[in-house]
């Protein structure tokens, strides 16, 4: 679902965006590492291409600048297990362009995601993040997410490379209809 407002648009990325997507990931990983946060060890380029080809990756664009990219899923049984019932949209791989940090990109992502989820008659927005990054967990809680539990991901080849063998915090936002 593409959305346009006066200033921004949220649209699917295309394969023409791929090099920029990789660059945004690399810059974000470098910045987070310099700031002492955990970062992904590598980028699953095959998985990212798959997200793009399946129209599951989006970008926030303002005046031709890509402010942020993110992926969604409509099923995530490898991480969410018994909670997976087809009633949620899952946010993954949210990367903010460092030139536009501090401009509430996550709020834009979440507002779009909630609209999309309600349009699809889904009950939850779910996401996972580093289990030992209390600061980011608390940040997501300010948007209404509830911490459910910590979970160790498997090494399944179906998981993107950067999501294997991680301790993650499972977060859930129940939507009001």
Legacy VTK file of the C-alpha trace (Angstrom):
# vtk DataFile Version 3.0
C-alpha trace
ASCII
DATASET POLYDATA
POINTS 177 float
0.000 0.000 0.000
1.598 3.239 -1.141
0.730 6.432 0.732
1.368 10.040 -0.227
0.871 13.129 1.901
1.833 16.717 1.182
5.472 16.222 2.087
6.283 12.513 2.052
5.399 9.345 0.264
5.779 5.766 1.424
6.219 3.432 -1.524
7.709 0.048 -2.281
11.361 -0.058 -3.168
12.375 -1.459 -6.541
15.451 -3.288 -7.746
16.649 0.114 -9.025
16.905 1.104 -5.322
19.020 -1.902 -4.378
22.450 -0.237 -4.278
21.032 2.651 -2.220
19.382 0.155 0.154
22.714 -1.621 0.689
24.448 1.726 1.225
21.852 2.751 3.847
22.391 -0.548 5.680
26.172 -0.146 5.607
26.048 3.453 6.882
23.585 2.526 9.647
25.736 -0.407 10.736
28.836 1.798 10.806
27.116 4.566 12.807
25.536 2.170 15.313
28.876 0.418 15.792
30.655 3.726 16.444
27.976 4.592 19.018
28.586 1.336 20.887
25.432 -0.504 19.830
25.219 -4.036 18.499
25.009 -4.197 14.750
24.256 -6.859 12.204
27.418 -8.718 11.234
26.430 -8.905 7.586
23.657 -7.980 5.210
21.510 -10.688 3.644
21.499 -9.303 0.105
19.526 -12.258 -1.255
16.840 -11.744 1.409
16.682 -8.011 0.691
16.263 -8.656 -3.032
13.500 -11.112 -2.219
11.735 -8.497 -0.051
11.959 -5.999 -2.914
10.729 -8.486 -5.527
7.797 -9.468 -3.275
6.862 -5.825 -2.580
7.633 -6.234 1.120
10.193 -3.454 1.425
9.184 0.191 1.579
10.886 3.549 1.583
9.888 6.917 2.964
10.693 9.568 0.377
10.662 13.348 0.708
11.841 15.580 -2.147
13.525 12.568 -3.781
15.494 11.836 -0.574
15.104 8.377 0.936
14.605 9.026 4.648
14.093 5.448 5.803
13.578 1.907 4.571
11.780 -0.985 6.239
10.412 -4.426 5.472
7.184 -6.103 6.469
6.025 -9.689 6.696
2.579 -11.175 7.173
3.865 -14.367 8.749
6.885 -14.945 10.990
6.656 -18.439 12.504
10.424 -18.901 12.882
10.570 -16.116 15.462
6.996 -15.887 16.743
6.204 -19.622 16.927
2.850 -20.399 18.563
1.853 -16.719 18.528
1.842 -16.763 14.712
-1.830 -16.970 13.720
-1.970 -14.815 10.586
-3.308 -11.853 12.566
-0.263 -9.565 12.574
2.018 -7.486 10.420
5.695 -7.790 11.317
8.147 -4.900 11.010
11.722 -5.804 10.122
14.985 -4.164 9.119
14.053 -0.551 9.805
16.969 1.582 8.641
16.925 5.354 8.993
19.100 7.383 6.665
21.619 8.996 9.029
21.103 12.356 7.299
17.501 12.363 8.545
17.877 10.977 12.083
15.899 12.810 14.741
12.994 13.501 12.376
10.682 10.823 13.791
11.057 8.327 10.948
9.904 5.426 13.141
6.696 7.304 13.923
6.040 7.595 10.167
6.752 3.887 9.701
4.454 2.940 12.563
1.595 5.196 11.443
1.746 3.676 7.960
1.978 0.152 9.398
-1.046 0.638 11.660
-3.110 1.964 8.727
-2.049 -0.953 6.556
-2.738 -3.511 9.303
-6.229 -2.131 9.922
-6.904 -2.150 6.172
-5.926 -5.854 6.162
-8.033 -6.547 9.315
-4.991 -7.518 11.358
-4.937 -7.319 15.160
-1.257 -6.670 15.914
1.918 -4.941 14.824
4.887 -7.025 15.942
8.604 -6.567 15.853
11.766 -7.857 17.425
14.941 -6.055 18.413
18.187 -6.718 20.282
17.290 -8.201 23.676
20.131 -6.424 25.452
19.395 -2.939 24.077
17.121 -1.650 26.830
17.199 1.851 25.355
15.593 0.805 22.054
13.090 -1.465 23.837
12.010 1.451 26.033
11.800 3.679 22.957
9.420 1.249 21.234
7.342 1.023 24.414
6.694 4.783 24.166
4.740 3.986 20.993
2.541 1.474 22.801
4.487 -1.723 22.203
4.492 -4.265 25.009
7.522 -6.412 25.759
6.462 -10.086 25.641
9.662 -12.081 26.117
13.226 -12.607 25.016
13.772 -15.276 22.398
16.862 -16.900 20.862
16.527 -17.248 17.107
17.565 -20.425 15.363
20.108 -20.940 12.611
17.436 -21.912 10.060
18.410 -21.046 6.470
14.911 -19.539 6.030
15.909 -16.745 8.424
17.877 -13.833 6.978
21.572 -14.206 7.808
21.566 -11.198 10.124
18.693 -12.678 12.177
20.260 -16.050 12.983
21.386 -17.059 16.489
20.350 -13.789 18.131
18.811 -12.951 21.483
15.852 -10.769 20.567
13.094 -9.042 22.480
9.617 -9.711 21.114
7.416 -6.614 21.053
3.723 -6.368 20.219
1.250 -3.537 19.668
-2.431 -4.465 19.854
-4.502 -2.419 17.430
-7.809 -0.809 18.248
-10.364 -1.309 15.515
LINES 1 178
177 0 1 2 3 4 5 6 7 8 9 10 11 12 13 14 15 16 17 18 19 20 21 22 23 24 25 26 27 28 29 30 31 32 33 34 35 36 37 38 39 40 41 42 43 44 45 46 47 48 49 50 51 52 53 54 55 56 57 58 59 60 61 62 63 64 65 66 67 68 69 70 71 72 73 74 75 76 77 78 79 80 81 82 83 84 85 86 87 88 89 90 91 92 93 94 95 96 97 98 99 100 101 102 103 104 105 106 107 108 109 110 111 112 113 114 115 116 117 118 119 120 121 122 123 124 125 126 127 128 129 130 131 132 133 134 135 136 137 138 139 140 141 142 143 144 145 146 147 148 149 150 151 152 153 154 155 156 157 158 159 160 161 162 163 164 165 166 167 168 169 170 171 172 173 174 175 176
